[in-house]
Amino acid sequence: ATILITWLSMTDPNFWKFIKEQQATSFTGVPYSFQILNLMRFFRMDLPHLELLTQGGGKMPTDLNVKFAEYCRDNGKRWIATYGQSECTARMAYLPAKWALDKVGSIGIAVPNGELSLIDAEGNPITSPHTEGEMCYRGANVTMGYAHNQQDLLLGDENNALLRTGDLAYRDNDGCYYIVGRKGRFLKLFGMRVGLDECEQIIKSKFSIECACVGTDDKMIIYITSDPHKQQVKDELVDKTKIVASAFEVRVINEIPKNQTGKILYSKLEQ
């Protein structure tokens, strides 16, 4: 295979001239990439050699997913949505093109030589369909672990090719998986994995104010109790995460809801 490399932005007409002249057969993007293409004249482009469009880097809006899947179906191309985590060398699952429209929103099945499974709260295997549990992945592409210092490099393979993803999911009768939530507190904004707890620490350490972060893969909502810091908080998160400002919304409230032990009640914030 050949990898085509260019410094051109995909919003530059010369990018697509390059794609056509080089007869590129596949193109991969994150949801934000396809949001941009949707606003361009992409669906009118003449790209006869382009056979495959693949999407990764977070969940794509359903209507946009359908639009690209229909385009591929009607133009003799394949549309494949994928799922992964950095700890598994980026790819763990994909939705075969034949199910692109029938199972919109599914992450599909494990990549070749990989294995997906579900476990319950006690760590027991879940074998029945349409039963939620934590999704696990087994494969040679699983990281050995994390090194926090030089000595940790001697630890060897701590994961033994198994990763508990922290994602809650179920599988249908065809063995296709659907993500329904996350055990851990993190989002994927514009294809970038961002920790909610980490963002809270960024804000607290910079401004010494109370805050709480929640949200979805579409937008992070940051609750603070200091109106003068509203714009500063957003600017700081944009600077630290390198993600566009539209991914963050700051709301000012009188107080952050907490229980008697001082733990933030995130469910009340979302209500």
C-alpha angles and dihedrals in degrees: 000000000000127000115212115212127191138158090218119115116238088238088064113093088220089064091064091041086056091048091051097043092049091046093232112197101194140032128190128196146158121248091269090056091057092044087059093046089051089059092048129067091266097129090056095050120114104230105154096167096050105104105161137042117185129186129202139145100083142337116312123221108265096235092051091046090053092047094056093041090053091047091053093046092050094045102045096256134120127243117201124180114201138194132205151138130227089244088066098048091267103292130073106143143015137189109235113239092243089068097040093114102023094056104030109172095028120119087212124208136336119283116255112293090016132103132209124200142162131232132189127233091279093050096255119143117259111217103168121089123248092026117127123229143134112297118231130191130206124192147113090265093068114115118249091232142277127304114209094173141008094272092057089068087075094058095090125205106348097168097050091214092303126113128185099211099201088229120125112222147150132210128226129225091277092055095253116144128226123197112223102172147324133266091202124062104248138112135205107229115185089339095310121116109229127183115225092206090049091053090051090055091049090055096042094048093048101043106015091229134129116261144160129199127208135145146111135275087275097057143354116229115209118196118201135166098219117079096193089062096052098104093033091057092053092046091051093052092047089051096047099041098034089223123135118268093243088071090069133063120184119205126188118217133170096249141352108250112241138169125240092278093052097255114146114249099221093177090063091051091054091048 
